[in-house]
Every structure is written in C-alpha cells, then in structure tokens.
Amino acid sequence: MSETPADEGRFVGRQVRSIRARRGISQQVLADRVGVSRGAIAKYENGERPIDSRRLLYALASALGVRVDDLTGQPGDQTDPSAMAFHATVADIETALWAAGDATPTEPPMSIADLAAAARRASVALIDWDFVVLGPMLAPLLTECYRHTADTTGAQRDRAWNILAGIASDTAIALRVRGYTAQAWTATQVAEQAATNTDDLAAFAAAAFARSQVLLSRPESFCAALNCATRVADELDSHATTLGELETVGMLHLQSALSAAALGENAEGYFDKAAEITARIPHARPGWSILRNPTFGVENVTLWRMSAGMEQREPGRVLELGSALPPATISAPSRRAQYFVELGRAYALQREYPESLNALLRAEHIAPQNVRSMTHVRELVGHMMRTARRGLTTGDLGKLAKRVGAVPT
C-alpha cells in the first residue's frame, strides 16, 4: 500500500467530510440522503473509494446543499495554468454577453468572412479543449457578431446571426466546462435568441445542446437536461438534411443518452437514434451554416457509449466497447484522449491499476491541458495514490498526481 497519508492531497471525499462536519450532518444522515450505505460514505471521505460518477458527485452536492464547484475546486482552481488563463477572460466574456454589442470598439471591424473564419478557429479550440487559446477569442467575437447583426442587412445580417449562434453556443459550453454555470446559462440564452433570427436548424440544435449541457451540471436539473435535448432532437431529426444539421442533431441524441445515463435510465434508444444519423451523413449536402460538429460519427457514438457506461458503473462494458474502437480512428485529439480516460476509469474500477495508469498517461500525452483539468482524473489518480502498491506510487503515478494536482507539489 502507499504510504501517502489519507488526509494528504486533494480529493472530493475530503471536501465532503469537511462540509458535512461543518453542517453537523452525520455520515448516516448523509448516506440516507444520497441512497448509499454509511460505510460507503466513510470510504469516500477517507479516500478509500473514489467518487467516480457524475450522478454520485451531484447527489453528494445536493445532499450537502452545496454547489458541485464546492466539492471539486472549480471554477477558482489555481492548479492548472489553462484554468487560470481562462479565468482571466471570464469578466470580459460576461460583459460582452450583457452589453450585446453596445461596447466601445477596441479593434478594427472584421469582414463577415473574417468573422466566420475566426468563429471556426474558436470551435476547433473548443473541440481541442484549448482554453488558453479559446478564452481571449470569445468576448471580441461575441461583440463583433452583435455589431454585424446591427449594422448589416439581408444575407449579411442572417450570416451574422448564424455566426453568433455558433459562438454563443461554444461560449456556453466553455463556461460550463470551467464551472461558470451562471454565465454559461446567459450564453445559452444568447445562442437561442440568435437561432430564432436564422432559419438554420443546426443553430437550434447547437443552442439546445448547450442548454442541456448546462442543465446537466446541476443535479436538480437532470430531468430538464434530458427533456431539453430529446424534445429538440425529436423535432429536428426528420428535417435535418445538411451536414451541419445532421451533426448537431446527432450530438443532441448523444446528449440525451448521457443525460439518461446520469438519471440511471436506459440510454440505448438515444444511442440508436444517433447511430441512425451517422448513416445519413455520407449523403448530406454541405449547407451554408457555420455550425458544424465534425467530431460526430460512428466513433464518437461509441465513445459516448463508453462515457455512459462509466456513469452506470459498468467497467466491463466500457472495456468491451473500447476494445472494438481503434483509437487511431478518432480524429480529434481531445476525443482520443477522452477514450483513454474512460479506459483508465474502467480499469481502476476493476482495480487493475497498472493498466489504468498506462491509459491515463496515454491520454495526458495526447491532450495534456485537457486531461489535467478533469476533476474525475484528479479524483482517480488521488485514489490510486492512496491505495496502490508503493512501487506504483513512487514512479509515474506519483509524477502524474503532482501534474493533475492530486497531491501537493
């Protein structure tokens, strides 16, 4: 066993214990609220068992009456440079959302073509989870989009609303990932307003995806997240014909599946709908919209099945899916890294710690900024540091633990 003391380093259970004690709640009362045994609560708090699913993490936050951020350390997480860099841009992003373009210009005006190109670069940065690049782009792009909606007419104005729908949706997801849920909600409202000013189905799908993602960040709104995604996906599915429409509606079906899994419901029907859309993509026409999600496809459906399997604590199923998905076929580096993260989580759940460490190291090599910012990676690595053999903790695992902030540097 590792000689790392159980009260050293960062893990969610430690925060659970601290908040529970401050509020005078016994382990048994907390266990009853969450629906687990008192012994399980004790193991979470002592670091003997990781809090390794969204549903459990959110149930604990709800039972304690705190935000998920209070348990995980976001958004004020100062262990990751990318988090610090993004944090520095949040006030500007919030102001751009509030001002709706009514701001003093600080940069030369952009042409609509340049604006579209910049919006595409921002979407790529989000797909790659490159928040250092993405953060400074968002406020100026939001403001510039609003200027074009006010100063142009006809097709140019329609194009500006379409670009705004995409940028606002991306902004909402980025803010949600970094823990700024209130600001993310404002961004979803902007995305929805922009979608109503364009006749592009992909804009409505992207806005609904962003809204459902934000709703899924709060335990009390899991049902709302599922209903939002399924309602819009079902409305748009039969009407989607262009590449962007099919990709964004397909992602909505995947979001429905993940929301269902977080609720403990069967997600297979939603995955089947997403798989049906992948078969329609080769016959799709390009379309004019800026809104795309090029990561959607057969491989991404399998990857989301793996994530849902972890939500439902089915590590054998996750490893089975992973063995049938060659990682080289996953084009986006961030998604390829996610593949290895899910394998790492599944191996750890089966106490196959060397295999888990190998998968996590591969994930970090592919997308270091992405992987080091993941709360569940930090939680998992910290758990292995407390329970794995000393020979494992003194080598690569110990180094990884410091890089993800699981133990003091």
C-alpha positions in Angstrom: 0.0 0.0 0.0 1.1 3.6 -0.5 2.5 5.5 2.5 0.8 8.7 1.4 -1.4 9.7 4.4 -5.2 9.5 3.8 -5.6 13.2 4.6 -2.9 14.5 2.3 -3.6 15.8 -1.2 -6.8 16.7 -2.9 -9.9 14.5 -3.3 -13.6 15.1 -3.3 -14.3 12.9 -0.3 -12.1 15.2 1.8 -14.3 18.1 0.9 -17.4 16.0 1.6 -16.1 15.2 5.1 -15.3 18.9 5.9 -18.6 20.3 4.7 -20.6 17.5 6.4 -18.8 18.2 9.7 -19.3 21.9 9.5 -23.1 21.4 8.9 -23.4 18.9 11.7 -24.6 16.1 9.5 -23.8 12.6 10.5 -22.5 10.0 8.0 -25.7 8.0 8.4 -27.9 11.0 7.6 -25.8 11.9 4.5 -25.9 8.2 3.4 -29.7 8.2 3.7 -30.0 11.4 1.6 -27.7 10.0 -1.1 -29.1 6.5 -1.1 -25.9 4.6 -0.2 -24.6 2.9 3.0 -22.9 4.7 5.8 -19.8 2.5 5.2 -19.7 3.9 1.6 -19.7 7.5 2.9 -16.9 6.6 5.2 -14.8 5.2 2.4 -15.5 8.2 0.2 -14.4 10.6 2.9 -11.3 8.6 3.8 -10.2 8.3 0.2 -10.6 4.6 0.1 -13.1 4.8 -2.7 -13.2 7.4 -5.5 -16.3 9.5 -6.3 -16.2 8.3 -9.9 -19.5 9.2 -11.5 -21.4 12.4 -12.2 -24.6 11.0 -10.6 -22.8 10.3 -7.3 -20.9 13.6 -7.3 -24.1 15.6 -7.9 -26.1 13.6 -5.4 -23.5 14.4 -2.7 -23.5 18.1 -3.6 -27.3 18.1 -3.4 -27.5 16.3 -0.1 -25.0 18.7 1.4 -26.7 21.7 -0.1 -23.6 23.0 -1.9 -22.5 23.5 -5.5 -20.5 20.9 -7.3 -17.8 23.5 -7.5 -17.5 23.5 -3.7 -16.6 19.8 -3.9 -14.3 19.8 -6.9 -12.5 23.1 -6.6 -13.8 24.7 -9.8 -14.0 27.4 -11.0 -11.4 29.0 -8.8 -8.9 26.2 -9.5 -5.4 27.6 -9.4 -3.6 24.3 -10.0 -3.9 24.4 -13.8 -2.5 27.2 -15.9 -5.2 26.8 -18.5 -7.8 27.3 -15.8 -6.1 30.5 -14.6 -5.8 31.8 -18.2 -9.5 31.2 -18.9 -10.5 32.7 -15.6 -8.8 35.9 -16.5 -11.1 36.3 -19.6 -14.5 35.5 -17.9 -15.3 39.0 -16.8 -14.8 40.2 -20.4 -16.9 37.4 -21.7 -19.7 38.2 -19.2 -19.6 41.9 -20.2 -19.8 41.0 -23.9 -22.9 38.9 -23.2 -24.5 41.6 -21.1 -23.7 44.5 -23.5 -24.9 42.7 -26.6 -22.6 44.7 -28.8 -23.1 48.1 -27.2 -19.5 48.5 -26.3 -16.7 50.8 -27.2 -14.7 49.3 -30.1 -11.1 48.4 -29.3 -10.3 46.5 -32.5 -10.7 47.3 -36.2 -14.0 45.9 -37.7 -13.9 42.5 -39.2 -15.5 41.4 -42.5 -18.2 38.8 -42.3 -15.8 36.3 -44.0 -13.1 37.0 -41.4 -15.6 36.7 -38.6 -16.7 33.3 -39.8 -13.1 32.1 -40.1 -12.4 33.3 -36.6 -15.5 31.6 -35.3 -14.4 28.3 -36.9 -11.0 28.6 -35.2 -12.7 29.1 -31.9 -14.8 26.0 -32.5 -11.6 24.0 -33.2 -10.1 25.3 -29.9 -13.1 24.2 -28.0 -13.0 20.7 -29.6 -9.4 20.5 -28.6 -10.2 22.0 -25.1 -7.5 24.6 -25.7 -8.8 27.1 -23.2 -5.7 29.2 -23.3 -6.4 30.0 -27.0 -10.1 30.0 -26.7 -10.7 32.3 -23.7 -9.3 35.5 -25.2 -11.2 34.9 -28.5 -14.7 34.8 -27.1 -15.5 38.3 -25.9 -14.3 40.1 -29.0 -16.1 37.6 -31.3 -19.4 38.0 -29.4 -19.1 41.8 -29.6 -18.2 41.7 -33.3 -21.1 39.3 -34.1 -23.5 41.7 -32.4 -22.1 44.7 -34.4 -22.8 42.8 -37.6 -26.3 42.0 -36.7 -27.0 45.7 -36.0 -25.0 47.2 -38.9 -25.8 44.9 -41.8 -28.9 43.8 -43.7 -30.2 40.9 -45.8 -28.0 37.9 -46.2 -25.1 39.5 -44.4 -27.2 40.0 -41.3 -28.6 36.4 -41.5 -25.0 35.2 -41.7 -24.0 37.3 -38.6 -26.9 35.8 -36.6 -25.8 32.4 -37.6 -22.2 33.0 -36.5 -23.4 34.5 -33.2 -25.5 31.3 -32.6 -22.4 29.2 -33.0 -20.1 31.5 -30.9 -22.6 31.8 -28.1 -23.1 28.0 -28.0 -19.4 27.4 -27.9 -19.1 30.1 -25.2 -21.8 28.4 -23.1 -20.0 25.0 -23.3 -16.6 26.5 -22.5 -18.0 28.4 -19.4 -19.9 25.3 -18.3 -16.7 23.1 -18.6 -14.8 25.6 -16.4 -17.5 25.8 -13.8 -19.1 29.1 -14.6 -22.7 27.8 -14.9 -24.5 31.1 -14.3 -22.6 32.8 -17.1 -23.0 29.7 -19.3 -26.7 30.0 -18.9 -26.6 33.6 -20.1 -24.7 32.4 -23.2 -27.3 29.7 -23.9 -30.0 32.5 -23.9 -27.9 34.5 -26.4 -27.5 31.3 -28.6 -31.2 30.7 -28.6 -32.0 34.3 -29.4 -29.6 34.2 -32.3 -31.1 30.9 -33.5 -34.6 32.5 -33.7 -33.1 35.0 -36.1 -31.8 32.4 -38.6 -33.6 29.6 -40.4 -30.8 27.1 -39.8 -31.8 24.0 -37.9 -28.2 23.5 -36.7 -28.4 26.7 -34.8 -31.4 25.5 -32.8 -29.7 22.1 -32.3 -26.5 23.7 -31.1 -28.3 26.0 -28.7 -30.3 23.1 -27.2 -27.1 21.1 -26.8 -25.5 23.9 -24.9 -28.6 24.4 -22.7 -28.8 20.7 -21.9 -25.1 20.6 -21.1 -25.5 23.4 -18.6 -28.6 21.8 -17.1 -26.7 18.6 -16.7 -24.2 20.4 -14.5 -26.8 20.7 -11.7 -28.3 17.6 -10.0 -31.7 19.1 -9.7 -32.0 19.7 -13.4 -31.0 16.3 -14.8 -34.6 15.7 -16.0 -34.7 19.1 -17.6 -31.4 18.3 -19.4 -32.9 15.1 -20.8 -36.2 16.7 -21.8 -34.5 19.7 -23.4 -32.2 17.5 -25.6 -34.9 14.9 -26.5 -37.6 17.5 -27.4 -35.4 19.5 -29.8 -33.7 16.4 -31.3 -37.1 14.8 -32.0 -38.4 18.0 -33.5 -35.5 18.4 -35.8 -34.4 14.9 -36.7 -36.7 14.3 -39.7 -36.0 17.8 -41.1 -32.2 17.6 -40.9 -30.6 17.3 -44.3 -27.4 19.3 -44.4 -24.1 18.1 -42.9 -24.1 20.7 -40.1 -27.8 19.9 -39.3 -27.2 16.1 -39.1 -24.0 16.5 -37.0 -25.6 18.9 -34.4 -28.8 16.9 -34.2 -26.8 13.7 -33.8 -24.9 15.3 -30.9 -28.2 16.2 -29.3 -29.2 12.5 -29.4 -25.8 11.7 -27.7 -26.6 14.4 -25.1 -29.9 12.7 -24.5 -28.2 9.4 -23.9 -25.7 10.8 -21.4 -28.5 12.6 -19.6 -30.5 9.4 -19.4 -27.4 7.5 -18.1 -26.9 10.2 -15.4 -30.5 9.6 -14.3 -29.9 5.9 -14.2 -32.2 5.3 -17.2 -31.7 3.1 -20.2 -29.8 5.2 -22.8 -29.7 2.7 -25.7 -32.7 4.1 -27.6 -31.0 7.5 -27.8 -27.7 6.0 -28.9 -29.6 4.1 -31.6 -31.0 7.3 -32.9 -27.6 8.9 -33.0 -26.3 5.8 -34.9 -29.1 6.2 -37.5 -27.9 9.7 -38.2 -24.4 8.6 -38.8 -25.7 6.5 -41.7 -27.3 9.7 -43.3 -24.2 11.8 -43.1 -22.5 10.4 -46.3 -25.5 11.6 -48.3 -25.8 15.0 -46.8 -25.3 18.3 -48.7 -22.8 20.8 -47.3 -25.2 23.6 -46.4 -24.4 27.3 -45.8 -24.3 27.3 -42.0 -21.1 27.9 -39.9 -22.5 25.4 -37.3 -20.8 22.1 -37.5 -19.6 19.3 -35.2 -17.0 17.3 -37.3 -16.4 15.0 -34.3 -19.8 13.4 -34.7 -19.7 10.0 -36.3 -19.6 6.3 -35.6 -16.5 6.5 -33.5 -18.0 9.3 -31.4 -21.2 7.4 -30.8 -19.1 4.5 -29.4 -17.0 6.9 -27.2 -20.2 8.4 -25.7 -21.4 4.9 -25.1 -18.2 4.4 -23.1 -18.9 7.6 -21.1 -22.4 6.5 -20.4 -21.1 3.1 -19.3 -19.0 4.7 -16.7 -21.9 6.8 -15.5 -23.7 3.5 -14.9 -20.6 1.8 -13.4 -20.3 -0.9 -16.0 -16.5 -1.1 -16.4 -16.7 -4.4 -18.3 -19.0 -2.9 -20.9 -16.7 0.1 -21.2 -13.6 -2.1 -21.8 -15.6 -4.2 -24.3 -16.6 -1.1 -26.3 -13.0 0.2 -26.1 -11.5 -2.9 -27.5 -13.8 -2.6 -30.6 -12.8 1.0 -31.2 -9.3 1.6 -32.6 -8.2 4.9 -31.1 -6.4 5.9 -34.3 -9.9 6.2 -35.9 -10.8 9.0 -33.5 -9.8 12.1 -35.4 -9.9 14.8 -32.7 -7.0 14.6 -30.2 -9.3 15.7 -27.3 -11.7 12.9 -28.1 -8.9 10.4 -28.5 -7.7 11.5 -25.0 -11.2 11.0 -23.7 -11.1 7.4 -25.0 -8.1 6.6 -22.9 -9.5 8.4 -19.9 -12.6 6.2 -20.0 -10.4 3.1 -20.3 -8.4 4.4 -17.3 -11.5 4.8 -15.2 -12.9 1.4 -16.2 -9.6 -0.3 -15.3 -9.4 1.4 -12.0 -13.0 0.4 -11.1 -11.8 -3.2 -11.6 -8.7 -2.5 -9.5 -6.4 -3.0 -12.5 -4.2 0.0 -11.5 -1.2 -0.5 -13.8 -3.5 -0.7 -16.8 -5.4 2.3 -15.5 -2.2 4.4 -15.1 -1.0 3.4 -18.6 -4.3 4.6 -20.1 -4.2 7.9 -18.2 -0.7 8.6 -19.2 -1.5 8.0 -22.9 -4.5 10.4 -22.5 -2.3 13.0 -20.9 0.3 12.6 -23.7 -2.3 13.3 -26.3 -4.0 16.3 -24.7 -2.2 17.4 -21.5 -4.2 20.6 -20.9 -7.5 18.7 -21.4 -6.7 15.7 -19.2 -5.0 17.6 -16.3 -8.1 19.8 -15.9 -10.6 16.9 -15.5 -11.9 16.6 -12.0 -12.6 12.8 -12.3 -9.0 12.3 -13.4 -7.7 14.1 -10.4 -10.0 12.1 -8.2 -9.0 8.8 -9.7 -5.3 9.5 -9.6 -5.5 10.6 -6.0 -7.4 7.4 -5.1 -4.7 5.3 -6.8 -2.0 7.2 -4.8 -3.8 6.2 -1.6 -4.5 2.6 -2.4 -2.0 1.3 -5.0 1.3 -0.5 -4.2 4.2 1.7 -3.2 6.1 0.6 -6.3 3.4 2.2 -8.4 3.0 5.4 -6.4 6.7 6.3 -6.4 7.1 6.3 -10.1 4.9 7.6 -13.0 1.8 7.7 -10.8 3.3 10.0 -8.3 4.5 12.3 -11.0 1.1 12.3 -12.7 -0.5 13.0 -9.3 1.5 16.2 -9.0 0.8 17.3 -12.5 -3.0 17.0 -12.1 -3.0 18.5 -8.6 -4.0 15.3 -6.7 -1.2 15.7 -4.2 0.9 18.7 -3.0 3.8 19.6 -5.3 
